[in-house]
Amino acid sequence: MKRNLTILFVLLSLINVELFGQEINAAKTKTSSENRTIKVDYNKEAGKLNTMFKECVGAGRANEGLRADWQEQLALVKKECDFKYIRMHGLLTDDMAVYREDEKGNPEYNYQYVDVLFDYIVSLKMKPFVELGFMPNALASGKETIFWWKGNVTPPKDYKKWEDLIQNLTRHFTERYGAEEVKTWYFEVWNEPNLSPGFWTGTQADYFKLYEYSARAVKSVNKDYKVGGPATAGAGWVPETIDFCVKNNVPIDFISTHTYGVKSGYLDEFGTSGTILSQDEFSVSGDILNSRKQIAASAKPNLELHYTEWSASYTPSDPIHDSYHSAAYILQKIKQVGNAANSMSYWVFTDIFEEAGPRFTPFHGGFGLLNTQGIKKPAYFSYYLMNKLGETELQNADKASWVSKNEKGDVQLLFWDFTNTHPGDKVLNQTYYLQDLPSKPKGVVKIELDNLAKGKYDLEIYKVGYKTHDVYADYLAMKSPKQLSKEQVKLLKEKNNDCLISTEKIKIDSKGIFNREIAINENDVYMFRFVKQ
């Protein structure tokens, strides 16, 4: 009997650690140099929380947005992560049936497919971040294309006809959605024209010509519509674009560009290249901070800065996108950027993404926050948890956390450890992140919250980490089936539907103090959410 009680006690202890791991005996880890304190005073505000992280999100191409499953997933992402804008390629490619010419060479315009897509986006209370590209074949000067779906990447054969198309399209948007709505949109000219061969067969001068014709077309409909670029890879052409616009009196309202967190390269068209996660502490964020400096030093120092693509890797076949490491990575990079960007558009929200063609397995290293079946990856929960932060940020010296409050008196603490465990040049992401990668202890986080309002709270604790809301680990445990059954999809969705691990009742006395210590492992993400009763 005594032995049975001992076993029961051990089991209960283990359950308590799993579900309520926030309270620990930290004696063994007290000496770790990683131990840190998050000390925050409820009454010391830092100002309004910067929510640039959810301003925009990416999608593959416009035609994919006509699919029912794509639309269903976007509705979920909007509901739980609250992205405001969505950006995608291929609005003007032939699969959207926008442009053709009659036998005499006269343009014919058609927006039926575009209307279906944009009507749906607007119905979700989202807005298009309108990427003007690629070239309709009937208007193209050449036959060079990119991707499985063959987006034409050549300059127009007639820049005046291109200008007329953009003007007509902008006028159509105005008639359908109203000028006041379209004033809140962004019009971005092309995608990554500095990658040639790749997304543009012309020169920089050819791109600037395309930009000028496009910008004047948009502004001819309404001078208050926002237009910008150059939408480059690798943070390129920022000073050059501003200089061109200033010297030639060409309108520009924002700078857009892209960055990814791998060591080298910019484009992996068919997902066949090997990549290596950069060891640079400020990969991604360093590019964004530098772009802001370039704008500040220019003749237009107040331009908005939109990073309309970013992620840990630029290839659609990189298993880091499926790994639990991505959750902490996303939070770390956004925190490092601070106020430097007006938006950071994560590339992309779903694995319904066919640049390299339709994918053949449910977890293939795709860009998405959700996989093809709509199963939430660890990266999804970064945005899900950030969206739970309150509107007022509190002063906080810790560099890997946010603490906030809302008008109801609720408090939210989101904190994480980001540890780049990649071994460097020795191995590719495509090998490293396919493995089972247990996380090591990183010490203790001591939480000290002062001046909380006296009363009762529900304390909700959320966690993402190794084998905790880690769908790729669940997939490995299933022996990595190449196709998922209905039952397997249901199981993976249920296990990864939410990252809430425990709820408890707590009381804050008249001293207004909350203290707790929690052990943290490499690349763990936690949120403590104090909901006042």
SVG drawing of the C-alpha trace seen along z (x, -y; Angstrom):
<svg xmlns="http://www.w3.org/2000/svg" viewBox="-19 -67 49 69">
<polyline fill="none" stroke="black" stroke-width="0.4" points="0.0,0.0 2.8,-2.4 4.5,-1.6 1.2,-2.4 0.8,-5.7 4.4,-6.6 3.8,-5.9 0.5,-7.9 2.4,-10.8 5.0,-10.7 2.4,-10.6 0.5,-13.5 3.7,-15.5 4.5,-14.8 1.0,-15.9 1.4,-19.0 4.7,-19.9 3.1,-19.3 0.0,-21.2 1.1,-23.8 4.8,-23.9 4.9,-27.6 5.7,-26.6 9.0,-24.8 11.8,-23.9 14.5,-25.8 17.4,-24.8 19.2,-22.8 19.1,-25.7 19.8,-28.7 23.4,-28.8 22.5,-29.1 23.6,-32.3 20.4,-32.2 18.2,-33.0 16.3,-36.2 13.8,-38.4 10.7,-40.0 9.8,-42.8 6.9,-45.0 4.8,-47.7 1.2,-47.7 1.1,-51.5 4.2,-52.2 3.0,-52.4 5.2,-52.4 2.4,-53.7 0.1,-52.1 1.1,-48.6 2.7,-48.6 0.6,-46.1 2.6,-46.3 3.0,-42.5 -0.6,-42.0 -0.9,-44.7 -0.4,-42.4 0.1,-38.7 1.1,-37.1 -0.5,-34.6 0.8,-32.8 -1.1,-34.0 -4.4,-35.5 -6.0,-32.6 -5.5,-30.3 -7.7,-32.8 -10.7,-31.5 -10.4,-28.1 -12.9,-27.3 -10.3,-25.8 -8.0,-28.9 -11.0,-31.2 -11.9,-29.0 -8.3,-29.2 -8.1,-33.0 -11.3,-33.4 -9.7,-31.4 -6.5,-33.4 -8.5,-36.7 -10.6,-35.6 -7.7,-34.4 -4.7,-36.5 -6.6,-39.6 -4.4,-40.5 -5.5,-43.7 -4.1,-43.4 -3.3,-40.6 -0.7,-40.6 -0.2,-38.1 1.3,-37.7 -0.4,-37.2 -3.3,-39.6 -2.8,-40.4 -1.6,-37.0 -3.7,-35.2 -5.3,-32.8 -7.2,-35.8 -8.5,-36.7 -7.9,-40.5 -6.5,-41.5 -6.6,-40.6 -6.6,-42.4 -9.0,-42.1 -7.8,-41.3 -7.1,-45.0 -4.9,-45.2 -7.5,-47.1 -7.4,-46.3 -10.2,-44.4 -10.5,-44.4 -12.3,-41.8 -12.4,-41.8 -14.9,-39.0 -12.3,-36.8 -10.7,-39.8 -14.1,-40.8 -14.8,-37.4 -11.4,-37.5 -11.5,-41.1 -15.2,-40.9 -14.3,-38.0 -11.3,-39.8 -13.4,-42.9 -16.2,-40.8 -13.8,-39.6 -13.0,-43.2 -9.6,-42.8 -8.0,-45.0 -5.9,-44.2 -2.3,-45.2 -2.4,-45.3 0.6,-44.0 0.6,-45.1 1.9,-42.1 2.7,-40.0 2.4,-40.9 -0.6,-39.7 0.7,-37.7 -1.2,-39.8 0.7,-42.9 4.1,-41.3 7.2,-42.0 8.6,-38.5 7.8,-34.9 9.9,-34.5 8.0,-33.3 8.4,-32.2 7.0,-29.4 4.8,-26.4 1.9,-28.7 4.0,-30.7 3.8,-34.3 5.1,-36.5 8.1,-38.6 8.8,-40.7 8.3,-44.5 5.2,-45.6 5.4,-45.8 3.6,-49.2 4.0,-51.2 1.0,-53.4 -1.2,-50.3 0.1,-49.2 -0.7,-52.6 -4.2,-52.4 -4.7,-48.9 -3.6,-50.1 -5.8,-53.3 -8.8,-51.3 -8.3,-48.7 -7.9,-51.5 -11.0,-53.2 -12.9,-49.8 -11.8,-49.4 -13.1,-52.9 -16.5,-52.3 -16.9,-49.0 -15.6,-49.7 -15.7,-53.5 -12.8,-56.1 -12.8,-56.3 -12.1,-52.5 -9.5,-52.4 -7.7,-55.3 -6.8,-52.9 -5.3,-50.3 -1.7,-50.1 -0.7,-49.8 2.7,-48.1 4.4,-48.0 5.7,-44.5 7.7,-42.0 11.4,-41.7 12.5,-43.4 16.1,-43.2 16.1,-39.5 16.9,-39.2 16.7,-36.4 13.9,-35.7 11.0,-38.1 12.0,-40.8 13.8,-40.5 14.4,-44.3 17.0,-46.6 16.6,-48.8 15.9,-51.7 13.1,-49.6 11.6,-48.9 11.7,-52.6 9.9,-53.3 7.2,-50.7 7.0,-52.3 6.5,-55.8 3.7,-54.7 2.0,-52.7 2.2,-55.4 0.9,-58.1 -2.0,-55.7 -3.0,-55.2 -2.8,-58.8 -4.7,-59.9 -7.8,-58.2 -7.3,-59.7 -4.3,-61.6 -4.8,-60.3 -4.3,-56.6 -1.1,-55.2 1.5,-53.8 5.0,-52.5 7.8,-50.0 10.3,-48.7 9.2,-45.4 12.8,-44.2 14.5,-41.1 17.2,-41.5 16.3,-45.1 17.7,-46.3 17.2,-49.6 15.7,-51.6 17.9,-54.8 17.9,-54.4 14.1,-54.3 13.7,-57.4 16.3,-59.3 14.6,-58.4 11.2,-59.5 12.6,-62.8 14.6,-63.7 11.8,-62.9 8.9,-64.2 7.3,-60.7 4.8,-60.1 5.8,-57.6 4.0,-57.0 5.9,-54.1 8.9,-51.9 8.4,-48.1 11.1,-45.4 11.7,-41.9 14.1,-39.9 14.6,-36.3 16.7,-34.7 18.9,-32.3 22.6,-32.8 22.7,-33.4 20.5,-33.6 17.1,-35.1 15.1,-32.8 14.3,-29.1 11.8,-29.0 11.1,-25.2 12.0,-24.4 15.1,-22.4 17.9,-24.5 19.5,-23.9 19.4,-26.7 21.2,-27.5 19.7,-29.6 21.8,-32.6 23.8,-32.7 23.6,-36.6 21.7,-37.7 20.1,-40.5 19.3,-38.6 16.0,-39.9 15.7,-42.6 19.0,-44.2 17.8,-44.7 14.6,-46.4 16.5,-48.7 18.9,-49.6 16.0,-50.3 14.5,-52.7 17.9,-54.5 18.1,-54.7 14.7,-56.3 15.5,-58.7 18.7,-59.9 16.8,-60.4 15.0,-63.4 11.7,-61.7 12.5,-60.8 8.9,-60.2 8.0,-57.5 6.2,-54.5 8.2,-51.2 6.5,-48.0 8.3,-44.7 5.9,-42.9 7.6,-39.5 9.7,-38.0 10.3,-34.6 13.0,-32.4 13.7,-31.1 12.8,-32.0 12.3,-28.5 8.9,-26.7 10.7,-23.5 12.4,-24.4 11.4,-22.3 12.2,-25.2 8.8,-26.5 7.2,-23.4 9.5,-23.3 8.7,-24.5 11.8,-26.7 9.8,-29.1 7.5,-30.2 10.2,-31.8 12.1,-33.0 9.1,-35.0 8.6,-36.7 12.3,-37.4 12.6,-39.2 9.4,-41.2 10.6,-42.3 14.0,-43.4 12.4,-45.5 10.5,-47.7 9.0,-50.7 11.2,-50.6 8.6,-49.1 5.0,-50.0 4.3,-46.4 6.1,-43.0 4.0,-40.8 4.8,-37.1 5.2,-35.0 2.6,-33.3 -0.5,-32.3 -1.2,-28.9 0.6,-26.1 -2.0,-26.3 0.8,-27.7 1.8,-26.5 4.9,-28.3 6.8,-25.0 3.6,-23.2 1.0,-21.4 2.8,-19.8 2.7,-16.1 3.0,-15.7 1.1,-17.4 4.3,-18.7 6.9,-19.6 8.5,-22.8 5.9,-25.1 5.8,-28.8 2.4,-28.6 1.3,-29.3 -1.3,-26.6 -0.6,-23.5 -2.7,-22.5 -5.3,-20.8 -5.5,-23.9 -3.6,-22.4 -1.9,-25.0 1.9,-24.9 3.9,-26.3 4.5,-29.5 0.7,-30.1 0.6,-30.4 3.1,-33.3 0.6,-35.5 -2.3,-34.0 -0.7,-34.9 0.5,-38.3 -3.1,-39.1 -4.1,-38.4 -1.9,-41.3 -3.7,-44.3 -3.8,-47.7 -1.4,-49.3 2.2,-48.1 3.9,-48.3 7.5,-49.3 9.7,-46.2 13.5,-45.8 13.4,-42.2 14.3,-41.8 12.3,-38.6 8.9,-39.5 5.9,-41.9 3.8,-42.8 0.5,-44.6 -2.9,-45.5 -6.3,-46.3 -9.1,-48.6 -10.7,-45.8 -7.7,-45.5 -6.5,-42.2 -2.7,-41.7 -0.9,-39.7 2.7,-38.5 4.1,-36.9 7.7,-35.7 10.0,-33.2 13.5,-31.9 15.0,-32.0 18.1,-29.9 19.6,-29.3 20.6,-25.7 21.5,-25.3 25.1,-24.0 26.0,-26.3 27.7,-25.4 27.9,-21.7 24.3,-20.9 21.4,-22.3 18.1,-23.3 16.6,-20.6 18.5,-18.0 18.7,-19.6 15.0,-20.5 13.7,-17.2 15.1,-15.5 13.7,-15.1 15.3,-18.1 14.8,-17.9 15.2,-21.3 17.6,-21.8 16.9,-23.7 17.6,-27.4 17.3,-28.2 14.5,-30.0 12.4,-33.0 11.4,-35.0 8.2,-36.9 7.5,-39.9 4.4,-42.0 3.6,-44.9 0.6,-47.1 -2.0,-44.8 -5.5,-45.6 -6.7,-43.6 -9.1,-40.9 -9.7,-37.5 -8.2,-36.5 -8.3,-33.6 -4.7,-32.9 -4.5,-31.3 -1.2,-29.8 -0.3,-29.1 2.7,-27.2 4.4,-26.3 7.6,-24.3 9.2,-21.0 6.4,-18.4 4.0,-21.0 1.6,-22.2 4.4,-21.0 2.5,-19.5 5.6,-18.3 6.6,-16.2 3.0,-14.8 3.4,-14.1 6.8,-12.3 5.1,-10.2 2.6,-9.1 5.6,-7.9 5.3,-10.8 2.5,-9.5 2.7,-10.9 -1.1,-11.4 -3.3,-12.1 -6.5,-10.2 -9.6,-12.1 -9.0,-10.6 -5.4,-11.8 -6.3,-15.3 -8.9,-15.4 -6.5,-14.2 -3.8,-16.7 -6.2,-19.6 -7.7,-18.7 -4.2,-18.4 -3.1,-21.7 -6.3,-23.7 -5.2,-25.9 -2.0,-26.3 -3.7,-26.8 -2.1,-24.3 -3.8,-25.3 -6.2,-27.7 -6.1,-28.4 -7.8,-30.8 -5.5,-33.3 -6.1,-36.1 -4.1,-39.3 -4.1,-40.9 -3.9,-44.6 -0.1,-44.5 -0.8,-44.0 2.1,-41.6 2.4,-38.5 5.6,-36.4 6.3,-33.2 9.3,-31.2 9.1,-29.0 11.7,-26.8 12.1,-27.5 13.7,-25.4 15.3,-26.4 12.7,-28.0 9.8,-27.7 7.0,-30.3 4.8,-31.1 1.9,-33.5 0.4,-34.3 -3.0,-35.9 -4.5,-37.4 -8.3,-37.8 -9.9,-39.9 -13.1,-38.5"/>
</svg>
